[in-house]
Amino acid sequence: MKKNLNPLNSVGITSMLMGVLFLTFASCSKEESSSEDLSSTEVISATELKFSDETEMISEEITAIAEDIYAADEISTTSKANYHSDYLPECAIVTIELTDTTKNITLNFGEGCEMPNGNSVSGSVYLSYALDMEAASNTITLNLEDFVFNGVAVEGSASIVRVRSNENGNPQGMSEANFTSTWPDGNTTSYTGTRTREWIEGFGTGFWGDNVFLVTGKRTYVSRAGNEFVKEVITPLRREMSCRFIVTGVLEISRFGNTVSLDFGDGSCDAKGTLTYGDGTEQEIFLRRFRN
C-alpha cells in the first residue's frame, strides 16, 4: 500500500534543497570573487597588480621592437649612413619584402632568442609601413604569429603612428594596441588602449642601453578572473631601457568608480612602488616583472 507524503514534509524537503543550492552557489561565487582577493569596493590586489604590470610590459616590449626597427631604417635612409642598432639579437632572422609603396618585414625569433635586456622571445613579428622614410609621420602595422614572451603566449596587433619630431623635437610613437596574453597555467589577461612613447635620450647612438622614454596613455586591463581595470598615466612614466622597471611617474588604476594611484618612485632602478588609496593611506608594493 502506497503512503502519501505529508505536504509539510514535502515543503520542508524542497526548502532544504533550495537552501543547499543557495549555499553552493554562494560558495562558488565567493570563491570566484576572491580569486583576486577583491571585493566590490576594492580596486586591485597586490598579486593582480603584478600581473597587470607584466601584461603592460609585454605590450611595451613588443612595440619597442617595432619602433627600434623603424628608427634604424629611418636613420639609415635620411642620414645616408650605414646605421646599425644593437637592440635586435643576432639570432633573429629578418626577411624584407618591398612593394611599390610599402616595406614588409618579418622578424623570426625561431624557438627562442634572448633580447639584450634579458627577455626571451620566440615566434614571429610582422611589420609593415610606407617606404617614404622622410615623411613627418608614418604608420607601422604590427601583427604576431606564435609569439611567446618570457613563457607567456601573446596574440594581437598594434598600429603605431611614428612621428619624426614632436613639439619637443623628439621622435615618438603613438600606438593603439590590443594584446591577449596566456600564461603557462592557462590563465589569460588582456591589454587594450593607447600609449604615447617619447624618445627623450639615446636616439641615434645605436646603443640600446642609453635609450630613455617617457610614456603616457590610457588603457584597459582585463584580469585573469575577467575583472576590468582602467589605467591612466597622470605623470609621464620614465622608462630607462637599462632598467626593466619604470623609475618615475604616476599611474591611476580605477575599478567600480574607485581609484588608487601607483607612484613608481624617485628614479632608482628597483621594483618598489607606492600605492595610495582614496582615503590617503599608502602601501609599498613590489613589481617583479618576470624576474626576482
N, C-alpha and C positions, 0 to 999 in steps of 0.2 A: 504494500500500500504506500503510495506516494505521500510525502509530508509537504504541506505548503510552507514556504518560507515566511517567517514573520516580517511584515513590511518594515517594522522598525529596525530589525536586524539588517535588512537589505539596504536601508538608508545608511546605517552605520558602516556597513562594508564599503559602500560607494564613497562615503566621506573619507574613510581610511585610505582607500586607493587614491583619491584625489589629493589627499594630504601627502602621500608618498611621492606622487608625481610632481607636486609643487616643490617639495624639498629637493627632489632630484634635479629639477630644472634650476632651482635657486642655487644649488651646489655647483652645477655646471657653469651657470652664469658667473658665479663668484670666482670660480677657477679661471674662466676666460678673462674676466676683467682684471684679475690680479696677476695675469701673466707678465704685465709690465709694472706691477706694483702701483697702479694708478687708480684713483677714484675719479668721480665726475668733476671734482673741483681741482684736482692736481693737474700740473702741466706736463712734466716729463720726468721719468725716473733717471737716476744716475746711470743705470745699465743701458736704458734705451738711448740716453744722450750719447753714449759711446758708439752705439750702432749708427745713430744719426750722423755723428761726426765722420765716421768711417765711410758711410754712404756718400756723403758730400765730398769727401776726399777722393773717392773713386771717380766721381764726375769731374772734379777739378783736374786730376791727373790725366784723364783721357783727353780732355780738351786742351791741356797743356802740351801734349804730344802733337796735336794738330797745329796749334799755334806756333810751336817751335819749327815744325817742318815748313810752314808757310813763311815764317820770318827768315829762315835760311834761304829760301827761294827768292824772296823779295830783296834781301840784301845783295845776293849774288847778281841778280838781274839789274838792279838800279845802280849798284856801285861798279859793275863790270869787273868785279874781283872774284877770285876763287875762294869764296867764303865757306867755312865748314863749322857746323855746330857739333859739340861733343855730347849732346843730350840723347841722341838715338844710339842704342847699343849696336855693336858690330854684328851681333847675331841676328838682327832684324834684316829681313830681305825686302828691299824696296823695288817695286815694279811701277813704271811710269807709262801711261798711255796718253798720247796727245790727240786732240781733235782740232778742228779749225779754231775753236774758241775756248776750249777748256783743257785743264790738266787733271787727269785722274790718277791717283796714287794709291797703291795697295802696300800697306805695311804688314808683313807677315812675320809674327814673332814665334812661329812654329809651336813646339810643345813647351816652350818656356824660355824667356830671356830676362835677364836682370837689368833694370834701369839703373843709371848711375846713382840714383838716390836710394837704391836698395830694394825697391818694389819689384815684384815678379809679375810678368805679364806673359800671356800666350794667346794664340788665335790671331785674328786679322782686324785691322782698322782700314776702312776705305775713306779716302778724302777726295773731294772734287772742288775746283774753283776756277774762275776765269783766268785766261792767260795774261791779261793786262795787269802786270805787276806794278805799273807806275800809277795806277788809279788811286784816288784818295781813299777808297774803301773797296773791299772785296768780300764776297760771302763764301765761306767754307762750309760745305756739307760733309757730315761725318756719319758713318754707319759702322756697326760692329758685326763680326761673324765669329762665333765660337770663342768669344773673348773672355779671358779669365784674369782677374786682378787679385794677386795675393790669395789665391784659392777660392775667390768669390766669382761665380759666373755672372756676366753682365750682358744685358741686352738693351738695345735702344739706339737713339740717334741724337744728333745735335746740329744746329745751324748757327754758325759763328760769323758775325759781321766784324771783319778786321779793318780797323781804321789806322792809317799810317801815322797820323799825328792828330791827337785830340787837342782840346783847348789849352792843355798844359805843355803841348809839344811832344807828348809821349805816345808811342803806339799802344793800342788797346784792342781787346776783343770782347764783343758783346754776344753772349751765347744764349740760345734758347734750347734747353736740353731736356730729354726725357729718358731716364735710365731705370731699369729694374735690376736689382741685384739678388741673386740666390746664393745663400750662404751654404757651407758644407753640410750643415744639419738639415737643410731643406727649407729653412725659413727665408722669406723674401722681404725686401724693403724696396721702396721706390723714391725717386727724386724727380721733380718736375719744376721748372721755373727758369728764371733769367739770372744771369750774373754778368757783371762788367769787370774785366780784369785789366787794369792799367799797368803797363810795364814801366816801372819808375827807375830801375837801376839794372845795369848789366847788358842792355840791349846792344848787340853787335860785337860783343867781345869774343863770342864763340865758346865761352866757359860757362857751363850751366850753373855752377856753384855760386856765382856772384849775381844771379838774377833775383830781383825783388819785385813783387807785385802788390798792388792794392786792389782788394776785391770788394765789390758791393753787389747788392741784388736782393731779390725776394723769391722764395721758392717754397714748394710744398713737399713735405716728407711724410710718407706713409710707412708706419712701423710694421714690425713682424706680426702684430696682432690686428693690423688694419686700422689703427688709430691715425688720424690725420693731424699734422702739426704744420703751422705756418712759421717760416723762419725768415726774418728780415734783418739785414745789416743796418745798424744805426750809426756806428762809427766804422769807417773802412777797415777791413781786415788786412793786416800786413803779413804777407807770405814771403819768407826768405827761402829760396829753394835749397839752401844748405841745411835747412831745418825742416823736419816733417810736420811740425806744429805751426799753427797760427801764433804769432808772437805778440801782436797787439790788436785791438779792435773790440767792438761790442756787437753781439748778435742777440736779437729778441726772438723768443720762441713762444708761440701762442697756441692755446687749445681751449675750447669751450669758453672763449671770452676771457680766459685768464692768461697772463703773460709773465714770463721770467726773462731776465737778461743774463747773458753769459759774457763776462769780460775775460778776454784771453791773456791779459797780463801786461807786464811792464816792458816787454821787449826781449826777455830771456827766452832761450830755446829750451822750453820744458813743457811737460804735459799738464801743467796746472792751469786751472781756470777758476773764476769765481761766479757762482750763481747767485743772483739777487732776486728774491721773491717779492710779490706785490706788497707785503707788509714791511718790507725793508730788511728782513733778515737775510744773511749771507751764508753760503756754504761753499767751501773749497772742494773742487772736484778734479778728477784726473781723466784725461782723454788719451787712451792708449795708442790709437792709430795703428793697429795691427801688431805692433811690436812692443815688448816691455822696455 
